[in-house]
Amino acid sequence: NIVIAEKAAESQGILDGINATMATIEFTPEGNVINANENFLTTMKTTLSEIHGKHHSGFVPAEIKTSPEYKTFWTDLAQGIEKKGVFKRINAIGETVWLNAIYNPIKNASGEVVKVIKFATDITEQKEQEADLNAKMSGVNATMATIEFTPEGNVVDANDNFLHTMKCSLADIKGKHHQNFVTPETANSTAYKSFWTDLASGKPNQGIFERVNASGEIVWLNAIYNPIKNADGQVIKVIKFASDITEQKTKELEVQQMLEEARAQEEEIRQNMEEMQAIQEEMELVQREMSAQNDIINSIAIVSKTDLQGNITYVNEEFLKWSKYSKEEVMGKNHRMLKSGDQDDQIFVDMWKTISGGKIFRGEIKNKAKDGSFYWVDAIVAPVLGEDGKPREYIAQRFVINDAIEQKERDLATKKLYEGEINTMYEKWYAQLKRMELITNKK
């Protein structure tokens, strides 16, 4: 009896700890609510009196409720088959809630399921951040060349933009060292000898780099090499984000761990809790990687968000730096406040048609700052799609290209000057020719 009492006290202590930190709810084997703790009621914005006796399907979105998987959901639980994973649910006011949860069937001494207990953690904010960053990364991946390396400098993966820029396939470069992309002079330099040592120690490297593609051609890249660290602060890989600026120079989760089935229900709950903790830590690691990539984007690009009408809802420091407006002056204002007035409106018509259709727009835009000065940007505008597949807001990333535009204008002016001088020389030569011809005729 003492052993049983001690075991019961231990189990109760475990359950008390879980109840204090997690959202828990109890159901009948058929799926009707028996009880729920305050964490669950707060998460779902409801009260126990509102849900007691009602079926679990009241928390489930319509598209999931009618799915084949949900039709067997409670049949499986009633047979003792647990369910765990990330679940999409609906709270009492119709908002989407994402839960990292486990549904655990509880059996009596005869092995019959008498109730189902759900333990859950609200990860809605993490899912929204993931969707936001995925939209940003989609824009980056669609327009920038990215490649991943081990901390030692061996190629792990690369996107199509990088492979196109370097005129190679992933099979050509996977597992090979970064030095294959550099000139012999660079590979033998003192700076390059410390290049990967510094990256492996966690030091990012940003600048303009001379590289060599698979055809032996020189490629100039405006790039940043960013070390990605794990939870222990160790560098686990290096991601390079790059833009091909050759023309101007010559003229970036899924890990899940299975735990053993425990013989006793108390041990089974403990093991399931350890698994959920491992998943939570992995999601936090992914969040840190996403946050690091987001910091990179904000450090090299002008970033802003707008609603569907183009009214500004977010700007980063680079935006304020180049526009010369304060944050208070731009928030809530329409993005057209930056129009220079020097460009054909067709480019803006094309932009709105593209992004409202759910696609990414890219173009060169001339903006006007608060002080009247102008600055050119290579603009990338990406829609953030809602669950219905339609845009719910827009994210814009811009890279200042004043130098490139000015170089184009200087090249055009030089060409016109050269053509003018040629025409003048031709006219003088022709006049002299006619004069000689006149003299000859007189003779």
Disulfide bonds with the S-S distance in Angstrom:
none
